[in-house]
């Protein structure tokens, strides 16, 4: 799964940026700044990572079932985990 890290603990701001991030996700190891928030292409994460994170009580797990996206929120970071390669996500929307 492809992972994008969004460095904020502000859910409202994350929600506002989310569509923009999905429309133009950063490349692996690329950092972009949107409205003062760093968004980083974190590369690939194994499915086991999601399972381990789901078990932690301090992690909030959100799902966007239509697109198969899992969003993890912990500390001051949101992680958007998606099963699509670059360019494929827009085709699914």
VEXLUMMAR-745185 format. One record per residue (C-alpha): x, y, z; residue number from 1; residue in three letters. Coordinates in steps of 0.25 Angstrom, whole numbers, plus 2048, in hexadecimal, padded with zeros to 3 digits. Each point is the difference from the previous one (the first is absolute). Layout:
N
+-----+-----+-----+-----+------+
|  c1 |  c2 |  c3 |  nr | rest |
+-----+-----+-----+-----+------+
|   X |   Y |   Z | NUM |  ALA |
...
+-----+-----+-----+-----+------+
! end
This chain:
93
+-----+-----+-----+-----+------+
|  c1 |  c2 |  c3 |  nr | rest |
+-----+-----+-----+-----+------+
| 800 | 800 | 800 |   1 |  UNK |
| 805 | 80E | 7FD |   2 |  UNK |
| 801 | 809 | 80C |   3 |  UNK |
| 7FF | 80F | 801 |   4 |  UNK |
| 803 | 807 | 80D |   5 |  UNK |
| 7F9 | 80D | 804 |   6 |  UNK |
| 807 | 807 | 80C |   7 |  UNK |
| 7F5 | 807 | 808 |   8 |  UNK |
| 7F7 | 7FC | 80B |   9 |  UNK |
| 7F5 | 809 | 7FB |  10 |  UNK |
| 7F5 | 7F7 | 7FB |  11 |  UNK |
| 7F8 | 80C | 7F9 |  12 |  UNK |
| 80C | 805 | 7F9 |  13 |  UNK |
| 804 | 7F1 | 7FC |  14 |  UNK |
| 7F1 | 7FF | 7FA |  15 |  UNK |
| 801 | 80D | 7F8 |  16 |  UNK |
| 80E | 7FB | 7FA |  17 |  UNK |
| 7FC | 7F1 | 7FE |  18 |  UNK |
| 7F9 | 802 | 7F2 |  19 |  UNK |
| 80C | 808 | 7FB |  20 |  UNK |
| 80A | 7F6 | 805 |  21 |  UNK |
| 7F9 | 7F5 | 7F9 |  22 |  UNK |
| 7FF | 808 | 7F3 |  23 |  UNK |
| 80F | 802 | 800 |  24 |  UNK |
| 807 | 7F7 | 80A |  25 |  UNK |
| 80F | 802 | 802 |  26 |  UNK |
| 80A | 7F7 | 7FA |  27 |  UNK |
| 807 | 7F6 | 809 |  28 |  UNK |
| 80A | 808 | 809 |  29 |  UNK |
| 7FB | 80D | 7FB |  30 |  UNK |
| 7FB | 80B | 80A |  31 |  UNK |
| 7F6 | 80A | 7FC |  32 |  UNK |
| 7FA | 80B | 809 |  33 |  UNK |
| 7F1 | 803 | 7FF |  34 |  UNK |
| 7FB | 80C | 808 |  35 |  UNK |
| 80C | 7FF | 809 |  36 |  UNK |
| 7FE | 7F1 | 802 |  37 |  UNK |
| 80B | 7F6 | 7FC |  38 |  UNK |
| 7FB | 7F4 | 7F7 |  39 |  UNK |
| 80A | 7F5 | 7FD |  40 |  UNK |
| 800 | 7F5 | 7F7 |  41 |  UNK |
| 804 | 7F5 | 80A |  42 |  UNK |
| 801 | 7F4 | 7F6 |  43 |  UNK |
| 7FA | 7F3 | 801 |  44 |  UNK |
| 7FC | 7F9 | 80D |  45 |  UNK |
| 7FC | 7F1 | 802 |  46 |  UNK |
| 7F2 | 7FC | 803 |  47 |  UNK |
| 806 | 7FB | 80E |  48 |  UNK |
| 803 | 80F | 803 |  49 |  UNK |
| 7F1 | 803 | 800 |  50 |  UNK |
| 7FC | 7F4 | 808 |  51 |  UNK |
| 80B | 804 | 80B |  52 |  UNK |
| 7FB | 80E | 800 |  53 |  UNK |
| 7F1 | 7FC | 801 |  54 |  UNK |
| 804 | 7F9 | 80D |  55 |  UNK |
| 806 | 80C | 807 |  56 |  UNK |
| 7F6 | 808 | 809 |  57 |  UNK |
| 806 | 80D | 7FD |  58 |  UNK |
| 7FD | 7FF | 7F1 |  59 |  UNK |
| 7F3 | 804 | 7F9 |  60 |  UNK |
| 7FD | 7F8 | 7F4 |  61 |  UNK |
| 7F7 | 806 | 7F5 |  62 |  UNK |
| 7FC | 7F9 | 7F3 |  63 |  UNK |
| 7FB | 805 | 7F3 |  64 |  UNK |
| 7FA | 7F3 | 7FB |  65 |  UNK |
| 7FD | 805 | 7F2 |  66 |  UNK |
| 80F | 802 | 7FC |  67 |  UNK |
| 806 | 7F6 | 80A |  68 |  UNK |
| 807 | 80B | 808 |  69 |  UNK |
| 804 | 7FE | 80E |  70 |  UNK |
| 803 | 80D | 808 |  71 |  UNK |
| 808 | 7FE | 80D |  72 |  UNK |
| 801 | 80C | 80A |  73 |  UNK |
| 80A | 800 | 80B |  74 |  UNK |
| 807 | 80B | 808 |  75 |  UNK |
| 802 | 80B | 7F6 |  76 |  UNK |
| 7FF | 7F8 | 7F3 |  77 |  UNK |
| 7F6 | 7FB | 7F7 |  78 |  UNK |
| 804 | 7F4 | 7F7 |  79 |  UNK |
| 7F8 | 7FE | 7F3 |  80 |  UNK |
| 802 | 7F1 | 7FB |  81 |  UNK |
| 7FB | 7FD | 7F3 |  82 |  UNK |
| 801 | 7F4 | 7F7 |  83 |  UNK |
| 801 | 808 | 7F3 |  84 |  UNK |
| 80D | 804 | 7F8 |  85 |  UNK |
| 801 | 80E | 7FC |  86 |  UNK |
| 7F6 | 804 | 7F6 |  87 |  UNK |
| 7F7 | 7F5 | 803 |  88 |  UNK |
| 7F9 | 806 | 80B |  89 |  UNK |
| 7FA | 80B | 7F8 |  90 |  UNK |
| 7FA | 7F6 | 7F6 |  91 |  UNK |
| 7F8 | 7F9 | 80C |  92 |  UNK |
| 7FA | 80E | 805 |  93 |  UNK |
+-----+-----+-----+-----+------+
! end
